[in-house]
Amino acid sequence: MSRIRERVSSKSLACVNRLCEDLSMVRKRQAVVLIHGIGEQRPMDTLRSFVSGLGFKTYHSRPDRLSDSLELRRYTIPGTTRRPVTDCYELYWSHHFGRGKLLPTLGWAVRLLCRPRLWYHQGSLRNTIFAVLACGLVTAVFLGWLASLAMGRLTSTDIAGFVWVSIALLVLLVTAIFCSFITGRVAQAARYLVPHPANLPGRNAIRADGLKLLRRLHEDDRYERIILVGHSLGSVIGLDLLRLAWDELRQANPPKEFAQPEAEAMDRLIAQQPTMSGDLDIAAFQQAQYRLWKENRHVGVEWRISDFVTLGSPLTHASLLLDTRKVKLQQRMEEGEYPCCPPLPDPETIFLNKLCTSTNGEQRSVKVGMTHAPFGPTRWTNLYFPVRFALLGDPVGGPVASEFGPGVRDVPVRPSVSEARSRRYQMLMKSHSKYWVVEPGYPSSDRAVRKAQDQKTRTKDAHTMLLDALAL
């Protein structure tokens, strides 16, 4: 009888412990911060479509008490025994720039077109630009030919007039058709990416709003985990926020008594990675990053951003967009201004041993990540639509690992819609904004069907991989 009682009591205790763990998981919360891309975005439009595209049956709109903007709200996804309550916030920044000017934006675009790196290294972007320019030139020549015929000036002795008419028509065509697109969308990218004195107030205001939101999330004890999501130019803003916030939140305050074997394991793993271009077991590396993130939380480090997810990121062209006349991106990485994934050792480690004072006044030595190592404990997953035949797909996004290191998990994806609609999105170059769009019935619930599509297209389903990257 005593043995039976012991068995019953042990089973009851196990059930109680499991129930307590489930309840504690429900009480915990996690936050998703979405940073929208270029365009004259309106508050909440991107976040509303993003949360709707995640596919959860129930979510609620709640006041956003962490943002200073009265236009913003948060969406709360209820928790389950396996998923904590998830609050989704939007970092809205479009109002800091607004519409730009046509001539400065065209000047920035022309300077990019004149860079040798574009024509020698940026394969997909180069092909897309060449195809667009070729189409525009053919259209202008055709219109110039018609205009010259109408004016009766298409003769063998008046080729110069024909050329000038074609050039003038091309300029007018670009200005008339793309003026709104250039001033309302491309201008925002030019103003954020170029550190010209006139652009600094807007750049600093955007970063200040982002850092304020991240600080408040870290100060809110309800949140155990934060996921930062950047779409298009929002991924560049997100990278800036990561490197700036990491410097503030990377130290244990106050330090807690806990061993740090994962920090030592990360140092050994990075020491075995001689160059940024080497091969890396990305699954094992991201598991090590997550274990390090959990260990940092046990030690007392306030850093709660476990994942950085980028969608259609122009960081695939980082060397083209972030290089300046005097300083290359590679030099800025070596100097620690921009982080790599995995971090570059300095010279053999990415941690510093620091003496920190605990709450009871004791001095403890804690391994603290260096200022250039936010991707020690933070995983980076990048989703992109591959470019095919120069004009199909998303030429803005692409793989990022070649620029920032093999620790970035690059995933080529396809839209979660029917094949007919997917082709239409690609032909009209609209796929850039379709990373979280889901059509009813997609993705297929049959794993065998999805796997066959994966093998056929050499891509993954965008919705499935987005949920996998968020790991809610």
Residue pairs with C-beta under 8 A, 6 or more apart in sequence:
22 81
25 79
25 81
25 82
25 84
26 79
26 80
26 81
26 84
26 85
28 79
28 84
28 85
28 222
28 224
29 79
29 84
29 85
29 86
29 87
29 222
29 223
29 224
30 84
30 85
30 86
30 87
30 223
30 224
30 225
30 226
30 227
30 472
31 86
31 87
31 88
31 89
31 217
31 223
31 225
31 226
31 227
32 86
32 87
32 88
32 89
32 226
32 227
32 229
32 470
32 472
33 89
33 90
33 91
33 213
33 214
33 217
33 226
33 227
33 228
33 229
34 46
34 47
34 50
34 88
34 89
34 90
34 91
34 229
34 231
34 234
35 90
35 91
35 93
35 210
35 228
35 229
35 230
35 231
35 234
35 235
35 237
35 238
35 241
36 46
36 47
36 90
36 91
36 92
36 93
36 94
36 231
36 232
36 234
37 46
37 231
37 232
37 233
37 234
37 312
37 433
38 185
38 186
38 188
38 189
38 232
38 233
39 94
39 184
39 185
39 188
40 94
40 98
40 99
40 184
40 185
41 92
41 94
43 69
43 71
43 72
43 90
43 92
44 71
44 72
44 73
44 90
44 92
46 90
46 231
47 75
47 88
47 89
47 90
48 75
49 436
49 437
50 88
50 229
50 436
51 59
51 75
51 77
51 88
53 436
53 437
53 438
53 463
54 77
54 436
54 466
54 467
54 470
55 438
55 463
55 467
56 77
58 77
58 78
59 75
59 76
59 77
59 78
59 88
60 75
60 76
60 78
61 73
61 74
61 75
61 76
62 73
62 74
62 75
62 76
62 87
63 73
63 74
64 72
64 73
64 74
64 89
66 74
66 89
66 213
66 216
66 217
66 220
67 89
67 92
67 209
67 213
68 209
68 212
69 92
71 92
72 89
72 90
72 92
74 87
74 88
74 89
75 87
75 88
76 85
76 86
76 87
76 88
77 83
77 85
77 86
77 87
77 88
77 472
78 85
79 85
79 86
83 472
84 224
84 225
86 472
87 223
89 213
89 217
91 209
91 210
91 213
91 234
91 237
93 205
93 206
93 209
93 210
93 237
94 188
96 202
96 205
96 206
96 209
97 187
97 188
97 191
97 192
97 202
99 183
99 184
99 187
100 182
100 183
100 184
100 186
100 187
100 188
100 190
100 191
101 183
101 187
102 175
102 179
102 182
102 183
104 187
104 190
105 182
105 183
105 186
105 187
105 190
106 182
108 190
108 194
109 186
109 190
112 118
112 320
112 321
113 129
115 320
115 323
117 319
117 320
117 323
118 125
118 126
118 129
118 320
119 126
121 319
121 320
122 317
122 320
124 387
124 390
124 393
124 395
124 398
125 317
125 320
125 395
125 398
127 387
127 390
128 387
128 390
128 391
128 395
130 390
131 390
131 391
132 391
136 170
136 173
136 174
137 170
139 170
139 173
140 166
140 167
140 169
140 170
140 173
141 166
143 166
143 169
143 173
144 162
144 163
144 165
144 166
144 169
145 154
145 162
145 166
147 165
147 169
148 154
148 158
148 161
148 162
148 165
153 161
153 162
154 162
188 233
189 233
189 314
191 199
191 202
191 203
192 199
192 202
192 203
192 206
192 233
192 236
192 237
193 236
193 321
193 322
195 203
195 324
206 237
207 237
207 240
207 241
207 244
210 237
210 238
210 240
210 241
211 241
211 244
211 245
211 248
214 226
214 241
214 245
214 305
215 245
215 248
217 223
217 226
217 304
218 226
218 249
218 302
218 303
218 304
223 304
224 297
224 304
225 304
225 306
226 304
226 305
226 306
227 305
227 306
227 307
227 308
227 309
227 470
227 471
227 472
228 238
228 241
228 242
228 305
228 307
228 308
228 309
229 238
229 309
229 310
229 311
229 470
230 236
230 237
230 238
230 239
230 308
230 309
230 310
230 311
230 313
231 310
231 311
231 312
231 435
232 311
232 312
232 313
232 314
232 396
232 397
232 432
233 314
235 310
235 311
235 312
235 313
235 314
235 315
236 313
236 314
236 315
236 321
238 308
238 310
239 308
239 315
239 338
239 339
242 305
242 308
242 339
242 374
242 378
243 337
243 338
243 339
243 372
243 374
245 305
246 303
246 339
246 369
246 371
246 373
246 374
247 371
249 301
249 302
249 303
250 301
250 303
250 368
250 369
250 371
250 374
251 301
251 354
251 356
251 366
251 368
252 296
252 299
252 300
252 301
252 356
252 366
252 368
253 300
253 301
253 302
253 356
254 300
254 356
254 357
254 358
254 359
255 299
255 300
255 356
255 357
255 358
255 364
255 366
256 298
256 299
256 300
256 358
257 358
257 364
258 295
258 298
258 299
258 300
260 295
260 299
260 366
260 367
261 295
262 288
262 291
262 292
262 294
262 295
263 292
263 295
263 351
263 367
264 367
265 288
265 291
265 292
266 288
266 289
266 292
266 350
266 376
267 345
267 348
267 349
267 350
267 351
269 285
269 288
269 342
270 342
270 343
270 345
270 350
271 345
271 348
273 280
273 342
273 406
276 340
276 344
276 404
276 405
276 406
277 402
277 406
278 406
279 406
280 342
280 406
280 407
282 406
282 407
282 409
285 342
285 407
286 379
286 407
286 409
289 375
289 376
289 377
289 378
289 379
289 407
290 306
290 377
290 379
292 376
292 377
293 303
293 306
293 377
293 378
296 303
296 369
296 377
297 303
297 304
299 366
300 356
300 366
301 368
303 374
303 377
303 378
305 374
305 378
306 377
306 378
306 379
307 378
307 379
307 380
307 381
307 469
307 470
307 471
308 375
308 378
308 379
308 380
308 381
309 380
309 381
309 382
309 383
309 466
309 469
309 470
310 380
310 381
310 382
310 383
310 400
311 382
311 383
311 384
311 397
311 435
311 436
311 466
312 383
312 384
312 385
312 394
312 396
312 397
312 432
312 433
312 435
313 382
313 384
313 396
313 397
313 398
313 400
314 321
314 396
314 397
315 382
315 400
315 403
315 404
316 384
316 397
316 398
316 399
316 400
316 402
316 403
317 398
318 329
318 400
318 403
318 404
319 328
319 329
319 330
319 403
322 329
322 332
322 338
323 329
329 338
329 403
332 338
333 339
333 340
333 344
334 344
336 344
336 346
336 370
336 371
336 372
337 372
338 372
338 404
339 372
339 373
339 374
339 375
339 404
340 372
340 375
340 404
340 405
340 407
341 375
341 380
341 401
341 404
341 405
341 406
341 407
341 408
342 375
342 376
342 405
342 406
342 407
343 350
343 369
343 370
343 372
343 373
343 374
343 375
343 376
344 350
344 372
346 370
346 372
350 369
350 370
350 372
350 373
350 376
351 367
351 368
351 369
351 370
351 373
351 376
352 367
352 368
352 369
352 370
353 365
353 366
353 367
353 368
354 365
354 366
354 368
355 363
355 364
355 365
355 366
356 363
356 364
356 365
356 366
357 363
357 364
358 364
369 376
369 377
375 405
375 407
379 409
380 400
380 404
380 407
380 408
380 409
381 408
381 409
381 411
381 469
382 397
382 399
382 400
382 401
382 408
382 409
382 410
382 411
383 397
383 411
383 413
383 435
383 462
383 465
383 466
383 469
384 394
384 397
384 398
384 399
384 410
384 411
384 412
384 413
385 393
385 394
385 397
385 412
385 413
385 414
385 415
385 426
385 431
385 432
385 434
385 435
385 462
386 393
386 394
386 398
386 412
386 458
386 459
387 393
387 394
387 395
387 398
388 426
391 427
391 429
392 426
392 427
393 426
393 431
394 429
394 431
394 432
395 429
396 432
397 432
399 408
399 410
399 412
400 408
400 410
401 407
401 408
401 409
401 410
409 469
411 460
411 465
411 469
412 458
412 459
412 460
413 435
413 459
413 460
413 461
413 462
413 465
414 422
414 453
414 457
414 459
414 460
414 461
414 462
415 421
415 422
415 425
415 431
415 434
415 437
415 462
416 437
416 438
416 439
416 442
416 443
416 461
416 462
416 463
416 464
417 425
417 434
417 437
417 438
417 439
417 442
418 439
418 442
421 439
422 431
424 430
425 431
425 434
434 462
435 462
435 466
436 462
436 463
436 466
438 463
442 461
442 463
443 450
443 461
443 463
443 464
444 450
444 453
450 461
450 464
453 461
454 460
454 461
